[in-house]
Amino acid sequence: MRVRIHLPDMSTEVPEPAFDEQELLPAIAQDSESGDVLMLAYVSREAFERTRETGLAHYYSRSREELWQKGKTSGNVQHVEDIRIDCDGDALLYLVRQQGGACHTGYESCFYRSLDGDVVAERIFDPDDVYE
C-alpha cells in the first residue's frame, strides 16, 4: 500500500521572528568556521536589534532580567557574521567568530559535558581570573 503525504508549499519568504509570550526567542551561537555549537541563550527584541546594529552578540538574561553584550565583562565577545532564522521563525542561529571562550565556566563551548557528567573539552580560561 502506498501512503501519500501532503507537504505544504515550501515558502521562500523569510518569517518574522516569533517572540514567545515573554517576548524572548532562543538563539544558538555557532562557530562560523568549525561549525561547533557554542551556546544557547535568549534574545529580546532589543537584544536582537542591538546585535544587528553592532555586529556583536547581545542577549537577554532571564535570571538577571537584563540585556547583556556577550563578552563585555570577560572580553570573550562574539562577532556575528550572519543571522539565520528557522522555518517557523521561533529560533535564531548566530554564526559567530568567537573571541576567547563562549562559556562563563571557562570552556570554549557551553556543551562541554556528556550526560554522564564526563568533561569532554579542555578549559581555556580560568573564570576566577576574568569575573569578579
C-alpha positions in Angstrom: 0.0 0.0 0.0 1.3 3.5 -0.8 0.7 6.3 1.6 0.6 9.8 0.2 1.9 12.5 2.3 0.8 16.0 1.6 3.5 18.6 2.2 2.7 22.2 2.4 4.1 24.6 -0.2 7.7 25.4 0.8 7.9 29.1 1.1 11.0 31.1 0.4 9.6 34.0 2.4 11.6 34.8 5.5 9.4 34.5 8.5 9.2 37.3 11.0 10.8 36.5 14.4 8.1 34.8 16.5 8.9 36.0 20.0 7.2 34.0 22.8 4.8 35.3 25.5 7.8 36.6 27.5 8.9 38.4 24.3 12.0 36.2 24.0 13.4 34.0 21.3 16.1 31.3 21.6 19.3 31.9 19.8 22.0 29.3 19.2 25.6 30.6 18.7 27.6 28.5 16.3 31.3 29.0 15.4 31.2 30.1 11.8 34.5 28.3 10.9 34.3 25.0 12.8 30.6 24.6 13.0 30.8 23.9 16.7 27.7 24.8 18.8 28.9 27.3 21.4 25.9 28.2 23.4 22.2 28.7 23.7 20.8 31.9 25.0 17.7 34.1 24.6 17.2 37.4 22.8 14.6 40.1 23.4 13.6 42.4 20.6 16.1 45.0 21.9 18.9 42.4 22.1 18.1 41.2 18.5 18.2 44.8 17.2 21.4 45.7 19.1 23.1 42.6 17.6 22.0 43.6 14.1 23.2 47.2 14.6 26.6 46.5 16.2 27.6 43.1 14.8 28.3 41.9 18.4 26.1 39.3 20.0 23.6 40.7 22.6 21.3 38.5 24.6 18.7 38.8 27.4 19.5 37.3 30.7 16.3 35.7 32.1 17.9 35.3 35.6 19.1 38.9 35.8 16.2 40.2 33.7 18.5 42.5 31.6 20.1 42.9 28.2 23.8 42.0 28.0 26.5 42.1 25.4 28.4 38.8 25.2 32.0 39.3 26.4 31.5 42.9 27.7 32.9 41.9 31.0 35.2 39.0 30.0 36.4 40.2 26.6 35.2 37.0 25.1 33.0 38.7 22.5 31.1 37.1 19.6 31.4 38.8 16.3 28.2 37.9 14.4 28.9 37.2 10.8 25.4 36.0 9.9 22.0 35.5 11.5 19.6 32.8 10.3 16.1 32.2 11.3 14.4 28.8 11.4 11.4 27.8 9.2 8.8 28.8 11.8 10.6 32.0 12.9 10.8 30.8 16.5 14.6 30.2 16.8 17.7 32.1 15.6 21.1 30.9 14.7 24.0 33.3 15.2 27.1 32.3 13.1 29.9 33.9 15.1 33.6 34.4 15.3 34.2 33.7 18.9 36.9 35.6 20.7 38.0 33.5 23.7 35.7 31.0 25.4 31.9 31.2 24.9 31.1 29.6 28.3 31.4 31.6 31.5 32.8 28.4 33.2 36.0 28.8 31.0 35.2 26.4 28.2 35.1 27.2 24.5 31.5 25.8 24.4 28.8 25.6 27.0 28.3 22.0 25.8 31.5 20.6 27.4 29.9 17.7 29.4 28.2 14.5 28.4 25.0 13.4 30.1 27.1 11.1 32.2 29.0 14.1 33.6 32.2 13.4 31.7 34.1 16.6 30.7 34.7 16.3 27.0 36.6 19.5 26.4 39.5 21.5 27.9 39.0 24.6 30.0 40.6 27.5 28.0 40.5 30.2 30.7 40.0 30.5 34.5 36.8 32.2 35.3 38.2 33.5 38.6 40.8 35.5 36.6 38.0 37.0 34.5 35.0 37.6 36.6 34.8 39.4 39.9 
